[in-house]
Amino acid sequence: MRERLDHAWRVAGTGLSFLAFGVGGLILGVLVLPPLLWLVRDPVRRRRWSRRIVQRSFAAHVELMRQLGVMTYEIRGRERLARDGLLVLANHPTLIDVVLLVSLLPNADCVVKSAVARNPFMRGPVRAAGYVSNDDGAGLVEDCIAAVRAGGTLVIFPEGTRTTPGQPLKLQRGAANIAVRGALDVTPVRISCTPLTLGKGEKWYRVPPMRFHMVIDVQGDLSIAPFLNGTEGGDPSAGGEALAARRLTDYLANYFAGDPSRAGT
């Protein structure tokens, strides 16, 4: 009986968390962020303030989920995020990844799907924070490079969507193209969720039999130089950005899967 009550409470707590997230997004977009247009004239300063507000709102949401008994979490290597101008690449096992990761970053920039940018609950925060929309086509890579060079911490999930459980990681090449064309080192973040919940195709009310525990493990920077020099995972005489991006993508797929030694195989 106790286990059933605990499970029922966590289902209710998960539903409340989703409701709070939606309502919070509306409040930010309608009441909190718009006044910055008049109060802060400098667009760069206004964007940083908006991102800080989003960060603190996400941190409050994570704390709400913890207080409700829905989840626990652990952050490793957080000090590595205390820098400007980072390209942060992470795997994407669960829906809460972006909320937890952005809650750690006062100047986070994100590549968001066009559907998210149009979502009434997220449209206001996305616009105020100046996040990069992935419908920008040919200019997307250059926009992302410019965002990092301007001091933002660009967060990208190279899979493009949540991981399909039981399937090998499939990374899109866009994140690697940004790193290669911008000659940007990568700050990789390994994310795990035990037991897995809020995964791809999973209904929110399918909560696990216990509180899920998330680990955000910020790794040391991955230098882009070996990939640009053609010395990582293949013939060093072969060159070109396309080849470098492919090698980096293969490396990252194995890296996030826990086997970086297989990069380039």
JOQUIPE-V394845 format. One record per residue. N is the residue number from 1. RES is the residue in one letter. OMEGA is omega as a letter, one per 40 degrees, with the letter a starting at -180 (none if undefined). NEAR is the number of other ideal C-beta (glycine too) atoms within 8 Angstrom. Layout:
# JOQUIPE-V394845
N,RES,OMEGA,NEAR ; N,RES,OMEGA,NEAR
This chain:
# JOQUIPE-V394845
1,M,a,4 ; 2,R,i,5 ; 3,E,i,7 ; 4,R,i,7 ; 5,L,i,8 ; 6,D,i,9 ; 7,H,i,10 ; 8,A,i,8 ; 9,W,a,9 ; 10,R,i,13 ; 11,V,i,10 ; 12,A,i,8 ; 13,G,i,12 ; 14,T,i,12 ; 15,G,i,10 ; 16,L,i,9 ; 17,S,i,13 ; 18,F,i,9 ; 19,L,a,8 ; 20,A,a,10 ; 21,F,i,11 ; 22,G,i,9 ; 23,V,i,8 ; 24,G,i,10 ; 25,G,i,12 ; 26,L,a,11 ; 27,I,i,9 ; 28,L,a,15 ; 29,G,a,16 ; 30,V,a,8 ; 31,L,a,5 ; 32,V,a,9 ; 33,L,a,11 ; 34,P,i,10 ; 35,P,i,7 ; 36,L,i,11 ; 37,L,a,7 ; 38,W,a,4 ; 39,L,a,5 ; 40,V,a,8 ; 41,R,a,4 ; 42,D,a,6 ; 43,P,i,6 ; 44,V,i,7 ; 45,R,i,8 ; 46,R,i,13 ; 47,R,i,11 ; 48,R,i,10 ; 49,W,i,10 ; 50,S,i,14 ; 51,R,i,15 ; 52,R,i,10 ; 53,I,i,11 ; 54,V,i,14 ; 55,Q,a,14 ; 56,R,i,8 ; 57,S,i,11 ; 58,F,i,12 ; 59,A,i,10 ; 60,A,i,8 ; 61,H,i,14 ; 62,V,i,14 ; 63,E,i,8 ; 64,L,i,10 ; 65,M,i,12 ; 66,R,a,11 ; 67,Q,i,6 ; 68,L,i,10 ; 69,G,a,9 ; 70,V,a,12 ; 71,M,i,11 ; 72,T,a,8 ; 73,Y,a,11 ; 74,E,i,8 ; 75,I,i,8 ; 76,R,i,8 ; 77,G,a,10 ; 78,R,a,10 ; 79,E,i,5 ; 80,R,i,11 ; 81,L,a,13 ; 82,A,i,5 ; 83,R,i,7 ; 84,D,i,7 ; 85,G,a,9 ; 86,L,i,10 ; 87,L,a,14 ; 88,V,i,15 ; 89,L,a,13 ; 90,A,i,14 ; 91,N,a,11 ; 92,H,a,11 ; 93,P,a,11 ; 94,T,a,14 ; 95,L,a,7 ; 96,I,a,12 ; 97,D,a,13 ; 98,V,i,9 ; 99,V,a,11 ; 100,L,a,14 ; 101,L,i,15 ; 102,V,i,13 ; 103,S,a,11 ; 104,L,a,11 ; 105,L,a,13 ; 106,P,i,7 ; 107,N,a,11 ; 108,A,i,14 ; 109,D,a,14 ; 110,C,i,12 ; 111,V,a,11 ; 112,V,i,12 ; 113,K,i,7 ; 114,S,i,9 ; 115,A,i,6 ; 116,V,a,9 ; 117,A,i,14 ; 118,R,a,7 ; 119,N,a,8 ; 120,P,i,7 ; 121,F,a,9 ; 122,M,a,12 ; 123,R,a,11 ; 124,G,i,13 ; 125,P,a,14 ; 126,V,a,12 ; 127,R,a,9 ; 128,A,a,15 ; 129,A,i,13 ; 130,G,i,9 ; 131,Y,a,10 ; 132,V,i,14 ; 133,S,a,11 ; 134,N,i,9 ; 135,D,a,6 ; 136,D,i,9 ; 137,G,a,5 ; 138,A,a,5 ; 139,G,a,7 ; 140,L,a,12 ; 141,V,a,12 ; 142,E,i,8 ; 143,D,a,10 ; 144,C,i,14 ; 145,I,i,12 ; 146,A,a,8 ; 147,A,i,11 ; 148,V,a,16 ; 149,R,i,8 ; 150,A,i,8 ; 151,G,i,6 ; 152,G,i,11 ; 153,T,a,14 ; 154,L,a,15 ; 155,V,i,14 ; 156,I,i,14 ; 157,F,a,12 ; 158,P,i,12 ; 159,E,a,12 ; 160,G,i,6 ; 161,T,a,6 ; 162,R,i,11 ; 163,T,i,11 ; 164,T,a,8 ; 165,P,i,7 ; 166,G,a,3 ; 167,Q,i,7 ; 168,P,i,5 ; 169,L,i,10 ; 170,K,a,8 ; 171,L,i,12 ; 172,Q,a,9 ; 173,R,a,9 ; 174,G,a,11 ; 175,A,i,14 ; 176,A,i,15 ; 177,N,i,11 ; 178,I,a,16 ; 179,A,a,17 ; 180,V,a,14 ; 181,R,i,10 ; 182,G,a,12 ; 183,A,a,7 ; 184,L,i,10 ; 185,D,a,9 ; 186,V,i,13 ; 187,T,a,14 ; 188,P,i,12 ; 189,V,i,13 ; 190,R,a,10 ; 191,I,i,16 ; 192,S,a,8 ; 193,C,a,14 ; 194,T,e,8 ; 195,P,a,8 ; 196,L,i,10 ; 197,T,a,11 ; 198,L,i,8 ; 199,G,a,13 ; 200,K,i,8 ; 201,G,a,4 ; 202,E,i,8 ; 203,K,a,4 ; 204,W,a,9 ; 205,Y,i,7 ; 206,R,a,6 ; 207,V,a,9 ; 208,P,a,8 ; 209,P,i,5 ; 210,M,i,5 ; 211,R,i,9 ; 212,F,a,14 ; 213,H,i,10 ; 214,M,i,15 ; 215,V,i,11 ; 216,I,a,14 ; 217,D,a,10 ; 218,V,a,11 ; 219,Q,i,11 ; 220,G,a,5 ; 221,D,i,8 ; 222,L,a,10 ; 223,S,i,6 ; 224,I,a,13 ; 225,A,a,6 ; 226,P,i,8 ; 227,F,i,13 ; 228,L,a,9 ; 229,N,i,8 ; 230,G,a,13 ; 231,T,a,5 ; 232,E,i,12 ; 233,G,i,8 ; 234,G,a,9 ; 235,D,a,5 ; 236,P,i,7 ; 237,S,i,5 ; 238,A,a,8 ; 239,G,i,6 ; 240,G,a,6 ; 241,E,a,8 ; 242,A,i,6 ; 243,L,i,11 ; 244,A,i,14 ; 245,A,i,13 ; 246,R,i,10 ; 247,R,i,14 ; 248,L,i,15 ; 249,T,i,14 ; 250,D,i,12 ; 251,Y,a,14 ; 252,L,i,15 ; 253,A,i,12 ; 254,N,i,13 ; 255,Y,a,12 ; 256,F,i,12 ; 257,A,i,8 ; 258,G,a,4 ; 259,D,a,7 ; 260,P,i,7 ; 261,S,a,5 ; 262,R,a,7 ; 263,A,i,12 ; 264,G,a,9 ; 265,T,none,6
